[in-house]
Amino acid sequence: MDKKWKVLVTEKVGEAGLDIFRNAPEVELEVALGLTDEQIIEKLADADAVLTRSGTTMDEKKIEAGGKLKVIGRAGVGVDNIDLPAASRHGIIVINAPSGNTLAATELTMANMLAVVRKVPQACASLHAGKWNRNKFTGRQLSGKKLLIIGLGRIGSEVAKRARAFGMEVIAYDPYIPHTKADSLHVELMSDLEGAVSLADMVTIHTPLTEETANMIDESMLRVFKHGAYLVNCARGGIVDEAAVAQAVRDERLGGFATDVYTSEPLNPGHPFLAEDIADRIVITPHIGANTVEAQSEVSRIAAQNMLSVLRGEPYNHAVNLPFLEQALNGDQRMYLSLSRKIGLLAAKLAQVRGSAPHKCHVTLRGPLFDDEEKRLANKLRPYTIAVLKGMLEISIGTPVSYMLAPLIAKDRDISIDESYGEPRTYKNTIEVELETAKGCVSLLATITEEGRQRIVRVNDYWVDFVPSGKLLIFQNHDRPGVIGKIGSILGEAGVNIANFALGRKEGSGCARRARNRRRDGRQPQRRAHQERRHGLGRHRRLHKGGLRT
């Protein structure tokens, strides 16, 4: 290719990643270390991709300056230094390498656990100072102690394996992982954090920094700790209240504390962990969790390979700001993804006709296709809900919306999103969408038949059966003679042919409310009453004009 992609590397990364770029003929690699923010902004102007570590802050200003940026790579796990919403709004994919430094972080955790109970750094410093004071450094053993792991993900799981090898009893707190995973690790999963903390001789943290985990270990939680217990944090700064932890060590409520991460890095001279009176019970390291030769090589390789795949338009992994990878879905999942967008479009259009915009979207997924326990426990929106949002927002905005942007736009518009999973009812798999507006609710129920045909089977309280394709005319009327003929005449005069017609009726009401479509087995579909859904729609026609189906 004549035009090469420019890849900017702003920090020292493993050679394995750089070699991937060097060996790609379509890439122009520029390694520029030690740049100021202004210099980075200048170089980003013509960059297609940028690879960083934690030392480069990719804020909104830098992202806006990178008008050609397609991908930002992080040679590591944490992306706290990257403005993810800004990247998403500019259509920039953010890549990290979550598995590359797992073992490095795991081993540092074990090293810190041993160091804090055996006072290894303090003993080393004492010996360097010319002293021989063995009695001062009497420590504790890990064997026989109860370890609480907060966060049983990749690193937490590896810590659990090694802690059990040390003879520790391991319990864990993680509301987003299934019991089956804990059982496979021979770990007792606790449902109450305070209760778990009160039992532990040592606590180690392995969670991301989120709104939920920020200052999770604060003064009140520290008072729950068993007297003399140890605390280790090799996860992220900001999860522990640093001043409160320092005071707990000072008061000897904590037997010791070890950490590799801090709320603000590097440490300022007045940081509570640098206080001399607690130096003999605190182990601190300068964020070296991923600093092994092996880890740096692996994270740079993973990040670079996926960045190159993004540039080439090939399948890639570890996109932090993408809600899902469409290429990873199977055929059935893709069909339901398409259906989800369509019912989002239709529901939003019905709400628009009423003259009211939705302020809440609730999606209910039923059936084995959607029974993804890991995603449910991780509290992540599934692709189908995001596709509903995409379709819904395309009606209100009037332009296509990417899957990446759909949740962000919904948040910006104060549209609350609620997703739930339920057991299947009449149909094997269904997607139900409910939009709440100031003028009432709009709801749709949809499924895909065994033959692979998309069907809308309920609109509000009306059981119907139609294919969501082409141009649809949906109307409600009182059940009086001549209405259908009149509508047909009006459409015929306008040159519009009727491709399909379906009627939903509520028995004995005089108003068309539900379609009474029979299944193959001859039984009636289930009827479900929904409170708040009183504005039903009883008939629809799929139309095509001039004899050509649209």
C-alpha positions as CSV (number, residue, x, y, z in Angstrom):
1,M,0.0,0.0,0.0
2,D,1.1,3.5,-0.8
3,K,-0.1,5.1,2.4
4,K,1.3,3.6,5.6
5,W,-0.3,3.6,9.0
6,K,1.7,5.6,11.5
7,V,2.0,3.9,14.9
8,L,3.3,6.1,17.7
9,V,4.9,4.5,20.8
10,T,5.3,6.9,23.7
11,E,6.8,4.6,26.4
12,K,9.3,1.8,26.7
13,V,7.5,-1.5,25.8
14,G,8.7,-5.0,25.2
15,E,10.6,-5.6,21.9
16,A,8.2,-8.4,21.0
17,G,5.4,-5.8,20.3
18,L,7.8,-3.4,18.5
19,D,8.9,-6.3,16.3
20,I,5.3,-6.9,15.2
21,F,5.1,-3.4,13.9
22,R,8.6,-3.4,12.4
23,N,7.7,-6.6,10.4
24,A,4.5,-5.1,9.1
25,P,5.2,-3.5,5.7
26,E,2.2,-1.3,6.0
27,V,3.2,0.3,9.3
28,E,5.5,3.3,9.9
29,L,6.7,2.9,13.5
30,E,7.8,5.9,15.6
31,V,9.1,5.3,19.1
32,A,9.3,8.7,20.9
33,L,10.0,8.5,24.6
34,G,10.0,11.2,27.3
35,L,7.7,13.5,25.4
36,T,5.9,16.4,27.0
37,D,2.1,16.6,26.6
38,E,2.5,19.3,24.0
39,Q,4.9,17.1,22.0
40,I,2.6,14.1,22.2
41,I,-0.3,16.2,20.9
42,E,1.8,17.4,18.0
43,K,2.8,13.8,17.1
44,L,-0.7,12.5,17.4
45,A,-1.9,14.8,14.6
46,D,-1.0,12.3,11.9
47,A,-1.0,9.1,13.9
48,D,-3.3,6.2,13.2
49,A,-2.5,4.3,16.4
50,V,-0.7,4.9,19.7
51,L,0.8,2.4,22.1
52,T,1.3,3.5,25.7
53,R,1.8,2.2,29.2
54,S,0.6,3.9,32.4
55,G,2.9,6.9,32.1
56,T,1.1,8.5,29.2
57,T,-2.3,10.1,29.9
58,M,-4.6,9.9,26.9
59,D,-7.1,12.5,27.9
60,E,-9.8,14.1,25.8
61,K,-7.5,16.8,24.6
62,K,-5.0,14.3,23.2
63,I,-7.7,12.2,21.7
64,E,-9.2,15.1,19.9
65,A,-5.8,16.0,18.6
66,G,-5.5,12.6,17.1
67,G,-7.9,13.2,14.3
68,K,-6.8,10.1,12.5
69,L,-6.5,7.8,15.5
70,K,-8.2,4.4,15.0
71,V,-6.8,2.6,18.0
72,I,-5.1,3.2,21.3
73,G,-3.2,0.3,22.8
74,R,-2.2,-0.1,26.4
75,A,0.7,-2.5,27.0
76,G,-0.8,-3.7,30.3
77,V,-4.2,-4.2,32.0
78,G,-5.3,-0.9,33.6
79,V,-6.7,1.8,31.4
80,D,-7.2,4.5,34.0
81,N,-4.9,6.8,32.0
82,I,-7.2,6.6,29.0
83,D,-10.4,8.6,28.6
84,L,-12.6,5.7,27.4
85,P,-15.8,7.8,26.8
86,A,-13.9,10.3,24.8
87,A,-12.3,7.5,22.8
88,S,-15.6,5.9,22.1
89,R,-17.2,9.1,21.0
90,H,-14.5,9.6,18.5
91,G,-14.9,6.0,17.3
92,I,-11.4,5.0,18.6
93,I,-11.0,1.4,19.8
94,V,-9.0,1.0,23.0
95,I,-7.0,-2.2,23.3
96,N,-5.3,-3.6,26.5
97,A,-3.5,-6.9,27.3
98,P,-5.4,-8.3,30.3
99,S,-3.7,-11.7,30.4
100,G,-0.1,-10.7,29.7
101,N,0.9,-9.8,33.2
102,T,-1.3,-12.1,35.2
103,L,1.5,-14.3,36.5
104,A,3.7,-11.3,37.2
105,A,1.0,-9.6,39.4
106,T,0.2,-13.0,41.0
107,E,3.8,-13.6,42.0
108,L,4.3,-10.0,43.3
109,T,1.2,-10.6,45.5
110,M,2.7,-13.7,46.9
111,A,6.0,-11.9,47.4
112,N,4.3,-9.1,49.3
113,M,2.4,-11.5,51.4
114,L,5.6,-13.2,52.5
115,A,7.5,-10.0,52.8
116,V,5.0,-8.3,55.1
117,V,4.5,-11.3,57.5
118,R,8.3,-12.1,57.6
119,K,9.4,-8.4,57.6
120,V,11.9,-9.2,54.8
121,P,12.5,-5.6,53.6
122,Q,13.0,-4.3,57.1
123,A,15.4,-7.2,57.9
124,C,17.4,-6.5,54.8
125,A,17.6,-2.8,55.5
126,S,18.8,-3.5,59.1
127,L,21.5,-5.8,57.9
128,H,22.7,-3.1,55.3
129,A,22.9,-0.7,58.2
130,G,25.4,-3.0,59.9
131,K,23.0,-4.5,62.5
132,W,22.4,-8.1,63.5
133,N,19.1,-8.1,65.3
134,R,17.3,-11.4,64.7
135,N,14.7,-11.1,67.5
136,K,13.4,-7.8,66.1
137,F,12.2,-9.6,62.9
138,T,10.1,-12.4,64.3
139,G,7.3,-13.0,61.8
140,R,4.3,-15.2,61.1
141,Q,3.8,-18.2,58.8
142,L,1.2,-18.3,56.0
143,S,0.5,-22.0,56.6
144,G,-2.7,-22.6,58.5
145,K,-3.9,-19.0,58.1
146,K,-7.2,-18.0,56.5
147,L,-6.8,-15.9,53.3
148,L,-9.6,-13.7,51.9
149,I,-9.3,-12.9,48.2
150,I,-11.5,-9.9,47.2
151,G,-12.0,-10.4,43.4
152,L,-11.6,-14.0,42.1
153,G,-10.8,-13.1,38.5
154,R,-7.6,-14.0,36.6
155,I,-5.1,-12.9,39.2
156,G,-7.2,-13.7,42.2
157,S,-7.7,-17.2,40.9
158,E,-3.9,-17.7,40.4
159,V,-3.3,-16.3,43.9
160,A,-5.8,-18.8,45.3
161,K,-3.9,-21.8,43.7
162,R,-0.6,-20.6,45.2
163,A,-2.0,-19.8,48.6
164,R,-3.4,-23.3,48.9
165,A,0.0,-24.7,48.0
166,F,1.3,-22.7,51.0
167,G,-1.2,-24.5,53.2
168,M,-3.6,-21.5,53.6
169,E,-7.4,-21.9,53.9
170,V,-8.8,-19.7,51.1
171,I,-12.1,-17.8,51.1
172,A,-13.2,-15.3,48.5
173,Y,-15.7,-12.5,48.0
174,D,-16.8,-11.7,44.4
175,P,-20.4,-11.1,43.7
176,Y,-19.9,-11.5,39.9
177,I,-18.5,-15.0,39.7
178,P,-20.4,-18.3,39.9
179,H,-20.1,-20.7,42.7
180,T,-18.9,-23.3,40.2
181,K,-15.7,-21.3,39.6
182,A,-15.0,-21.0,43.3
183,D,-15.6,-24.7,43.8
184,S,-13.2,-25.6,41.0
185,L,-10.5,-23.7,42.8
186,H,-11.4,-25.2,46.2
187,V,-12.3,-21.8,47.5
188,E,-15.3,-21.0,49.7
189,L,-17.3,-18.1,48.2
190,M,-18.6,-15.7,50.7
191,S,-21.7,-13.6,50.1
192,D,-21.0,-10.9,52.7
193,L,-17.9,-8.8,52.5
194,E,-17.9,-7.7,56.1
195,G,-18.5,-11.2,57.3
196,A,-15.6,-12.5,55.2
197,V,-13.2,-9.8,56.3
198,S,-14.0,-10.6,60.0
199,L,-12.8,-14.2,59.5
200,A,-9.6,-13.5,57.6
201,D,-6.0,-13.5,58.9
202,M,-4.9,-11.9,55.6
203,V,-6.9,-10.0,53.0
204,T,-5.6,-9.5,49.4
205,I,-7.4,-7.3,46.8
206,H,-7.7,-8.1,43.1
207,T,-10.5,-5.9,41.7
208,P,-10.6,-3.1,39.2
209,L,-11.1,0.5,40.5
210,T,-14.8,1.3,39.9
211,E,-17.4,3.4,41.6
212,E,-18.3,0.3,43.6
213,T,-14.7,-0.5,44.7
214,A,-13.4,3.0,45.3
215,N,-12.4,3.3,49.0
216,M,-13.9,-0.1,49.6
217,I,-11.5,-0.6,52.5
218,D,-12.2,2.5,54.5
219,E,-12.2,3.3,58.2
220,S,-15.5,1.5,58.9
221,M,-14.4,-1.7,57.0
222,L,-11.0,-1.7,58.7
223,R,-12.8,-1.9,62.1
224,V,-14.3,-5.2,61.0
225,F,-10.9,-6.7,60.3
226,K,-9.7,-9.4,62.8
227,H,-7.2,-7.7,65.2
228,G,-3.7,-8.2,63.8
229,A,-4.7,-9.2,60.3
230,Y,-2.7,-8.3,57.3
231,L,-3.8,-6.4,54.2
232,V,-2.2,-6.6,50.7
233,N,-3.2,-4.5,47.7
234,C,-1.5,-5.2,44.3
235,A,-4.6,-4.3,42.3
236,R,-5.3,-0.5,41.9
237,G,-4.8,2.6,43.9
238,G,-7.9,4.2,45.3
239,I,-9.5,0.9,46.5
240,V,-8.2,1.5,50.0
241,D,-8.4,4.7,52.1
242,E,-4.7,5.2,52.5
243,A,-4.8,7.5,55.5
244,A,-7.2,5.1,57.3
245,V,-5.0,2.1,56.5
246,A,-1.9,3.9,57.8
247,Q,-3.7,4.7,61.0
248,A,-4.9,1.1,61.4
249,V,-1.3,0.0,61.2
250,R,-0.2,2.7,63.6
251,D,-2.9,1.5,66.1
252,E,-1.8,-2.1,65.5
253,R,-5.3,-3.0,64.4
254,L,-3.6,-4.3,61.3
255,G,-0.5,-6.5,61.8
256,G,0.9,-5.1,58.6
257,F,0.2,-3.8,55.1
258,A,1.8,-4.3,51.7
259,T,1.0,-2.4,48.5
260,D,2.2,-1.8,45.0
261,V,-0.4,0.8,44.0
262,Y,-1.5,4.2,45.2
263,T,-4.2,6.7,44.6
264,S,-1.7,9.2,43.2
265,E,1.6,8.2,41.7
266,P,4.5,8.9,42.3
267,L,4.2,9.3,46.1
268,N,4.6,12.8,47.5
269,P,7.0,13.2,50.5
270,G,4.1,13.6,53.0
271,H,2.3,10.4,52.0
272,P,0.9,8.5,55.0
273,F,2.7,5.3,54.0
274,L,6.1,7.0,54.3
275,A,5.7,7.8,58.0
276,E,8.6,6.6,60.0
277,D,6.6,5.2,62.9
278,I,5.0,2.6,60.7
279,A,7.9,1.7,58.4
280,D,8.6,-1.5,60.3
281,R,5.1,-2.9,59.4
282,I,4.6,-1.6,55.9
283,V,6.0,-2.9,52.6
284,I,5.7,-0.5,49.7
285,T,6.9,-0.9,46.1
286,P,6.7,1.6,43.2
287,H,4.0,-0.1,41.0
288,I,6.2,-2.9,39.8
289,G,3.4,-5.5,39.5
290,A,3.9,-6.0,35.7
291,N,7.6,-5.3,35.7
292,T,9.0,-8.6,34.7
293,V,10.9,-9.3,31.4
294,E,8.4,-12.0,30.5
295,A,5.3,-9.8,31.3
296,Q,6.5,-6.8,29.4
297,S,7.3,-8.9,26.4
298,E,3.9,-10.6,26.5
299,V,1.7,-7.5,27.1
300,S,3.5,-5.6,24.3
301,R,3.0,-8.5,21.9
302,I,-0.7,-8.9,22.8
303,A,-1.4,-5.2,22.5
304,A,0.6,-4.7,19.2
305,Q,-0.9,-7.8,17.5
306,N,-4.5,-6.7,18.2
307,M,-3.8,-3.1,17.3
308,L,-2.4,-4.3,13.9
309,S,-5.6,-6.4,13.5
310,V,-7.7,-3.3,14.1
311,L,-5.8,-1.3,11.4
312,R,-6.1,-4.2,9.0
313,G,-9.8,-4.7,9.6
314,E,-9.2,-8.2,10.9
315,P,-10.7,-9.9,14.0
316,Y,-9.2,-8.7,17.2
317,N,-9.5,-9.2,21.0
318,H,-9.3,-7.2,24.2
319,A,-11.2,-4.1,23.0
320,V,-11.9,-2.4,26.3
321,N,-14.6,0.1,25.1
322,L,-16.5,-2.2,22.8
323,P,-19.5,-3.8,24.5
324,F,-19.0,-7.0,22.5
325,L,-17.4,-8.4,19.4
326,E,-19.9,-9.2,16.7
327,Q,-17.5,-11.6,15.0
328,A,-17.5,-13.7,18.2
329,L,-21.3,-14.4,18.0
330,N,-22.6,-17.6,16.4
331,G,-25.3,-17.7,13.7
332,D,-28.3,-17.8,16.1
333,Q,-26.9,-15.0,18.2
334,R,-26.4,-12.8,15.2
335,M,-30.0,-13.4,14.1
336,Y,-31.3,-12.3,17.5
337,L,-28.9,-9.4,17.4
338,S,-30.5,-8.2,14.2
339,L,-34.0,-8.8,15.6
340,S,-33.1,-6.8,18.8
341,R,-32.2,-3.8,16.7
342,K,-35.4,-4.0,14.8
343,I,-37.6,-4.2,17.9
344,G,-35.7,-1.2,19.3
345,L,-36.5,0.7,16.1
346,L,-40.1,-0.3,16.2
347,A,-40.7,0.4,19.9
348,A,-39.0,3.8,19.6
349,K,-41.2,4.6,16.6
350,L,-44.3,3.7,18.4
351,A,-43.2,5.9,21.3
352,Q,-42.5,8.7,18.9
353,V,-46.0,8.5,17.4
354,R,-47.4,9.0,20.9
355,G,-45.3,12.2,21.1
356,S,-43.1,11.1,24.0
357,A,-39.5,10.1,24.2
358,P,-38.5,7.0,26.3
359,H,-36.7,7.6,29.6
360,K,-36.3,4.0,30.5
361,C,-35.6,0.9,28.5
362,H,-36.1,-2.6,30.0
363,V,-35.1,-5.7,28.1
364,T,-36.1,-9.2,29.2
365,L,-34.2,-12.1,27.7
366,R,-35.8,-15.5,28.0
367,G,-34.5,-18.9,26.8
368,P,-31.4,-21.0,26.7
369,L,-29.7,-18.8,24.0
370,F,-29.4,-16.0,26.6
371,D,-28.6,-18.0,29.6
372,D,-25.0,-16.7,30.0
373,E,-24.4,-17.0,33.7
374,E,-21.0,-15.4,33.6
375,K,-22.3,-12.2,31.9
376,R,-25.2,-12.0,34.2
377,L,-23.0,-12.2,37.3
378,A,-20.6,-9.7,35.8
379,N,-23.5,-7.3,35.5
380,K,-22.6,-6.5,31.9
381,L,-25.2,-5.6,29.2
382,R,-25.5,-8.4,26.7
383,P,-25.3,-7.6,22.9
384,Y,-29.0,-7.9,22.4
385,T,-29.8,-5.1,24.9
386,I,-27.2,-2.9,23.3
387,A,-28.7,-3.7,19.9
388,V,-32.1,-2.6,21.2
389,L,-30.5,0.7,22.4
390,K,-28.9,1.1,19.0
391,G,-32.2,0.8,17.2
392,M,-34.1,2.9,19.7
393,L,-31.6,5.8,19.5
394,E,-31.4,5.7,15.7
395,I,-35.1,6.7,15.7
396,S,-34.6,9.6,18.0
397,I,-31.3,10.8,16.5
398,G,-32.1,10.1,12.9
399,T,-28.7,8.7,12.0
400,P,-26.9,5.3,12.5
401,V,-25.5,4.7,15.9
402,S,-22.6,2.3,16.6
403,Y,-22.7,-0.4,19.2
404,M,-19.8,1.3,20.9
405,L,-21.7,4.6,21.3
406,A,-25.2,3.3,22.1
407,P,-24.7,2.9,25.9
408,L,-22.9,6.2,26.1
409,I,-25.6,8.1,24.2
410,A,-28.3,6.5,26.3
411,K,-26.4,7.6,29.5
412,D,-26.0,11.2,28.1
413,R,-29.8,11.3,27.5
414,D,-30.5,10.0,31.0
415,I,-32.2,6.9,29.6
416,S,-31.9,4.2,32.3
417,I,-31.3,0.7,31.1
418,D,-32.5,-2.4,32.8
419,E,-31.8,-5.9,31.7
420,S,-33.1,-9.1,33.1
421,Y,-33.2,-12.8,32.3
422,G,-36.2,-15.1,32.7
423,E,-37.3,-18.6,32.0
424,P,-38.8,-19.3,28.6
425,R,-42.6,-19.3,28.3
426,T,-44.5,-19.9,25.1
427,Y,-41.5,-19.7,22.8
428,K,-38.1,-21.2,23.2
429,N,-36.2,-17.8,23.1
430,T,-37.8,-14.4,23.2
431,I,-36.7,-10.8,23.6
432,E,-39.1,-8.4,25.3
433,V,-38.6,-4.6,25.2
434,E,-40.5,-2.2,27.3
435,L,-40.0,1.6,26.8
436,E,-41.3,3.9,29.5
437,T,-42.3,7.3,28.4
438,A,-44.2,10.2,30.0
439,K,-47.3,9.1,28.1
440,G,-47.2,5.4,29.1
441,C,-45.4,2.3,28.2
442,V,-44.6,0.7,24.8
443,S,-43.8,-3.0,24.8
444,L,-42.8,-5.6,22.1
445,L,-42.2,-9.3,22.3
446,A,-40.2,-11.0,19.5
447,T,-38.8,-14.4,18.7
448,I,-37.3,-16.4,15.8
449,T,-39.0,-19.4,14.5
450,E,-37.5,-22.9,14.0
451,E,-37.3,-22.0,10.3
452,G,-35.2,-19.0,11.2
453,R,-37.9,-16.3,10.5
454,Q,-38.0,-13.2,12.7
455,R,-41.4,-12.6,14.2
456,I,-43.1,-9.9,16.4
457,V,-45.6,-11.8,18.5
458,R,-46.9,-9.1,20.8
459,V,-47.3,-5.3,20.6
460,N,-48.4,-4.0,24.0
461,D,-51.3,-6.2,25.1
462,Y,-52.0,-7.5,21.6
463,W,-50.8,-10.9,20.5
464,V,-50.0,-10.6,16.9
465,D,-47.7,-12.4,14.4
466,F,-45.8,-10.5,11.7
467,V,-42.3,-10.2,10.2
468,P,-40.5,-7.0,11.1
469,S,-39.3,-6.1,7.6
470,G,-40.3,-3.7,4.9
471,K,-42.8,-0.9,5.6
472,L,-45.3,-1.5,8.3
473,L,-48.6,0.2,8.9
474,I,-49.9,-0.5,12.5
475,F,-53.2,0.8,13.6
476,Q,-55.9,0.3,16.2
477,N,-59.6,0.4,15.6
478,H,-63.0,-0.5,17.0
479,D,-64.2,-3.8,15.6
480,R,-66.9,-2.6,13.2
481,P,-67.8,-3.8,9.8
482,G,-66.1,-2.2,6.8
483,V,-63.0,-0.9,8.5
484,I,-60.6,-3.3,6.8
485,G,-62.2,-2.7,3.4
486,K,-62.0,1.1,3.9
487,I,-58.3,0.9,4.8
488,G,-57.7,-1.3,1.8
489,S,-59.4,1.1,-0.5
490,I,-57.4,4.1,0.9
491,L,-54.2,2.2,0.3
492,G,-55.2,1.0,-3.1
493,E,-56.0,4.6,-4.2
494,A,-52.5,5.6,-3.1
495,G,-50.9,2.8,-5.2
496,V,-49.9,0.7,-2.2
497,N,-50.3,-3.1,-2.3
498,I,-50.8,-5.1,0.9
499,A,-48.2,-7.9,1.2
500,N,-49.4,-9.3,4.5
501,F,-52.2,-8.6,7.0
502,A,-52.6,-9.7,10.6
503,L,-55.3,-9.1,13.2
504,G,-55.1,-9.2,16.9
505,R,-58.3,-9.1,18.9
506,K,-59.4,-9.2,22.5
507,E,-62.4,-11.5,22.7
508,G,-65.7,-9.9,23.6
509,S,-64.4,-6.3,23.8
510,G,-65.4,-4.8,20.5
511,C,-61.8,-3.5,20.3
512,A,-59.0,-5.4,18.6
513,R,-56.6,-6.2,21.3
514,R,-54.8,-9.5,20.7
515,A,-54.1,-11.8,17.8
516,R,-55.2,-15.3,18.4
517,N,-52.6,-17.1,16.3
518,R,-52.4,-20.8,16.7
519,R,-49.2,-22.7,17.1
520,R,-48.3,-25.8,15.1
521,D,-49.7,-27.9,17.9
522,G,-53.0,-26.1,17.7
523,R,-52.8,-24.6,21.1
524,Q,-53.3,-21.0,21.8
525,P,-50.2,-18.9,22.7
526,Q,-49.9,-17.8,26.3
527,R,-51.6,-14.6,27.2
528,R,-49.8,-12.3,29.6
529,A,-51.4,-9.3,31.2
530,H,-49.1,-6.3,31.6
531,Q,-49.9,-3.4,33.9
532,E,-49.5,0.0,32.5
533,R,-50.0,-1.3,28.9
534,R,-53.4,0.0,27.9
535,H,-52.6,1.6,24.5
536,G,-52.7,-1.5,22.4
537,L,-52.3,-1.8,18.7
538,G,-54.4,-4.4,16.9
539,R,-53.6,-4.6,13.3
540,H,-50.6,-4.3,11.1
541,R,-50.0,-4.5,7.4
542,R,-46.7,-5.0,5.6
543,L,-46.9,-2.8,2.6
544,H,-45.1,-2.5,-0.7
545,K,-45.7,0.3,-3.2
546,G,-46.0,0.0,-6.9
547,G,-46.1,-3.8,-6.7
548,L,-42.5,-4.0,-5.5
549,R,-41.9,-5.3,-1.9
550,T,-39.7,-3.1,0.2
